[in-house]
Each structure stands twice: as structure tokens, then as C-alpha cells.
């Protein structure tokens, strides 16, 4: 088949337009996850929550998503770090983690919504595009980021976030690294504990200035409203108590060392 010069230019123009199309917004991704048809599913071997990788399709796009349905409570549970009282492992914390990430203007947790699929409610998370490796792979292969300072700044944010949500299950498999060396935090089903103390304050050495200000702006009414159905009031109070300790810690250290607070190179 032969195409005219005009047709070739038109096809090239459409291809260029498609290549330059902006990525979907959070709202667009949320709507897609909420309404798109599930066309295939397969179980994942990574992790212990029997999660699934789903392929979703809608008229405007086709994309994968991570579906987790675990929602367990145990009065006492033996974890790798000891016995935990009032243990929770819940998909609801994935939704809470996403919402909190956006309140803090981090954009380091992929879009996550609640959805019922095949009769089971769970968290449905946008499958991160352009993943190059997990943090466990980077360690195993001893790979160094091209910009060590920018990488360190991202890791400091991860550490602050994990102390804020009291994440007891951060591991090298639930930190994803995309081809542009951006970090993504996934899987927060074992977070948002009731404890008001920080789990590992020694991990808090530096903090992004914007994150520091956003932390200060969090309020009980705001969080209760935003997290309705995902965090109860006691969990919110625990989060805010830890927030107060994080802010106080960094304010004290910044008074002695101006390098404790920094500005992220990229925030998108």
C-alpha cells in the first residue's frame, strides 16, 4: 500500500502528538481505576498478601493495576521484629498512604483507590510505569544513582514518611525505581499504628523544607475528613503525635545545623 505525502505527514503528526501527550493526572488515573473493565488477572509471587496484577481497559487507555484485599486483625501477632499487640494488615492503609502522600505534596506513592472486584473490596493501585528495578535489585547489583545528592534527598523523604505512618514493613522490595531514578513507595498495609512515639528516630537525619511545612499544616479535622473509612480517630491521633515529634526533632537539629533542612531538586 502506498501513502501520499500528505497522508505520511498526517500520520507522522499524529504519532508525534501521541508521543508528546502529557501523562494522566491523578484525577484521570483515579477515574480509570474506578471504572475501567478488568480484562485479565494474575497472582503475584512478591509479598505475602496474595495480591494480584490486573489489566484494566477503557476506551481511552489500557493499563495494569495492583489489587490487594487483605484486611486482618489479630490481638497478638508475632512479626519479624517481635510480638505486636492489636496487629492490623489492611488494604485500607494503601488508600490512606496515597491520600497522605498527596496532602504532603510528595507524589511518591502511586494513585490508589478503593474498589470492589469479583465481590471483594480492596485497594487498586496504578501500576507504576517505566520501572527499572526495585531497591533490592539496586543493592544486589551495587548500582549507584547518577545524582547521589538527589537520590539521598528522596531517601530522606521516604524515612520521614515511614516514621510518620509508623510503617513496620518497609523493605527493599516495596521501593520502586523508575528509569529516571525516581523513587516510588508502595505497599503500606502494615502501617498507621496507634503508637505515638517514633519507631526509629535515628533514621531522621534531614528533611525537605516543603515537607516540613506541609507536616506542620496537617490537622485533626482535615485528616479525619480525608481519611474517613480508612483511618479511625485513634490512628489519626497517633499520626499527629508522631508528626509533632518529627517536627520538633528537625527544628531542634536545624537550630544547630542549617544543612538539616534542604530543598528537593525536583517535585512533580
URTAZI-V860195 format. One record per residue. SS is DSSP state (alpha for helix, beta for strand, coil for the rest). D_FIRST is the distance of its C-alpha to the first C-alpha in Angstrom with 1 decimal. Layout:
BEGIN
{{SS & D_FIRST} {SS & D_FIRST}}
END
This chain:
BEGIN
{{coil & 0.0} {coil & 3.8} {coil & 6.7} {coil & 10.2} {alpha & 13.1} {alpha & 14.7} {alpha & 12.1} {alpha & 12.1} {alpha & 15.9} {alpha & 16.1} {alpha & 14.4} {alpha & 16.7} {alpha & 19.6} {alpha & 19.3} {alpha & 19.1} {alpha & 22.1} {alpha & 23.9} {alpha & 23.5} {alpha & 24.8} {coil & 27.7} {coil & 28.6} {coil & 32.3} {coil & 33.6} {coil & 35.0} {coil & 38.6} {alpha & 41.4} {alpha & 41.6} {alpha & 37.9} {alpha & 38.2} {alpha & 41.4} {alpha & 39.8} {alpha & 36.8} {alpha & 39.3} {alpha & 41.5} {alpha & 38.9} {coil & 35.9} {beta & 35.5} {beta & 36.4} {beta & 33.7} {beta & 35.2} {beta & 38.4} {beta & 39.9} {beta & 43.4} {coil & 44.0} {coil & 46.4} {coil & 47.3} {coil & 50.5} {coil & 53.0} {coil & 52.0} {coil & 49.6} {coil & 46.8} {beta & 43.2} {beta & 39.7} {beta & 37.9} {beta & 34.2} {beta & 34.1} {beta & 31.2} {beta & 31.2} {coil & 28.5} {coil & 28.5} {beta & 28.6} {beta & 29.3} {beta & 32.1} {beta & 34.9} {beta & 38.6} {beta & 42.0} {beta & 44.3} {beta & 48.0} {coil & 50.6} {coil & 53.8} {beta & 56.8} {beta & 60.0} {beta & 63.6} {beta & 66.4} {beta & 69.9} {beta & 70.0} {beta & 67.2} {beta & 67.3} {beta & 64.6} {coil & 64.0} {coil & 66.2} {beta & 69.0} {beta & 70.0} {beta & 68.5} {beta & 70.3} {beta & 68.3} {beta & 65.1} {beta & 61.9} {beta & 58.3} {beta & 56.1} {coil & 52.5} {alpha & 54.1} {alpha & 54.8} {alpha & 51.1} {alpha & 50.7} {alpha & 53.9} {alpha & 52.7} {alpha & 49.5} {alpha & 51.6} {alpha & 54.1} {alpha & 51.5} {alpha & 50.2} {alpha & 53.8} {coil & 54.4} {coil & 51.1} {coil & 50.1} {coil & 46.5} {coil & 47.0} {coil & 46.8} {coil & 43.5} {coil & 43.3} {beta & 45.3} {beta & 46.2} {beta & 48.2} {beta & 46.3} {beta & 47.3} {beta & 44.9} {coil & 45.8} {coil & 49.3} {beta & 50.0} {beta & 50.3} {beta & 49.3} {beta & 47.7} {beta & 44.0} {beta & 42.8} {beta & 39.5} {coil & 38.2} {coil & 38.4} {coil & 35.1} {coil & 34.7} {beta & 37.9} {beta & 38.6} {beta & 41.8} {beta & 45.0} {alpha & 48.2} {alpha & 49.5} {alpha & 46.7} {alpha & 47.5} {alpha & 51.2} {alpha & 50.5} {coil & 48.3} {coil & 50.6} {coil & 47.9} {coil & 49.0} {coil & 47.3} {coil & 46.2} {coil & 48.5} {alpha & 51.6} {alpha & 53.3} {alpha & 50.4} {alpha & 50.2} {alpha & 54.0} {alpha & 53.8} {alpha & 51.4} {alpha & 53.7} {alpha & 56.7} {alpha & 54.9} {alpha & 54.2} {alpha & 57.9} {alpha & 59.1} {alpha & 56.9} {alpha & 58.0} {alpha & 61.7} {alpha & 61.2} {alpha & 59.7} {coil & 61.9} {coil & 59.0} {coil & 60.6} {coil & 57.3} {coil & 55.4} {coil & 54.1} {coil & 51.6} {coil & 49.0} {coil & 48.9} {beta & 48.1} {beta & 44.4} {beta & 43.1} {beta & 39.6} {coil & 37.7} {coil & 39.4} {coil & 42.8} {coil & 43.6} {beta & 45.9} {beta & 45.5} {beta & 48.4} {coil & 47.8} {coil & 50.0} {coil & 53.2} {coil & 54.6} {coil & 57.9} {coil & 58.7} {coil & 60.7} {coil & 64.1} {coil & 67.3} {coil & 68.9} {coil & 70.0} {coil & 70.4} {coil & 67.6} {coil & 66.5} {coil & 66.1} {alpha & 67.2} {alpha & 67.2} {alpha & 63.4} {coil & 63.7} {coil & 64.0} {coil & 61.8} {beta & 60.1} {beta & 57.5} {alpha & 59.3} {alpha & 56.9} {alpha & 57.2} {alpha & 61.0} {alpha & 61.0} {alpha & 58.8} {alpha & 61.0} {alpha & 64.0} {alpha & 62.4} {coil & 61.9} {coil & 64.4} {alpha & 65.6} {alpha & 64.7} {alpha & 61.2} {alpha & 60.5} {alpha & 62.1} {alpha & 59.9} {alpha & 56.6} {coil & 57.3} {coil & 58.6} {coil & 57.8} {coil & 57.0} {coil & 60.2} {coil & 63.7} {alpha & 66.4} {alpha & 68.0} {alpha & 64.7} {alpha & 64.2} {alpha & 67.8} {alpha & 67.2} {alpha & 64.1} {alpha & 66.0} {alpha & 69.0} {alpha & 66.7} {alpha & 65.1} {alpha & 68.6} {alpha & 69.4} {alpha & 66.2} {alpha & 66.8} {alpha & 70.4} {alpha & 69.6} {alpha & 67.2} {alpha & 69.4} {alpha & 72.3} {alpha & 70.3} {alpha & 68.8} {alpha & 72.3} {alpha & 73.0} {coil & 69.7} {alpha & 67.2} {alpha & 64.4} {alpha & 64.4} {beta & 62.2} {beta & 58.9} {coil & 55.8} {coil & 52.5} {coil & 50.0} {coil & 47.1} {coil & 47.4} {coil & 44.2}}
END
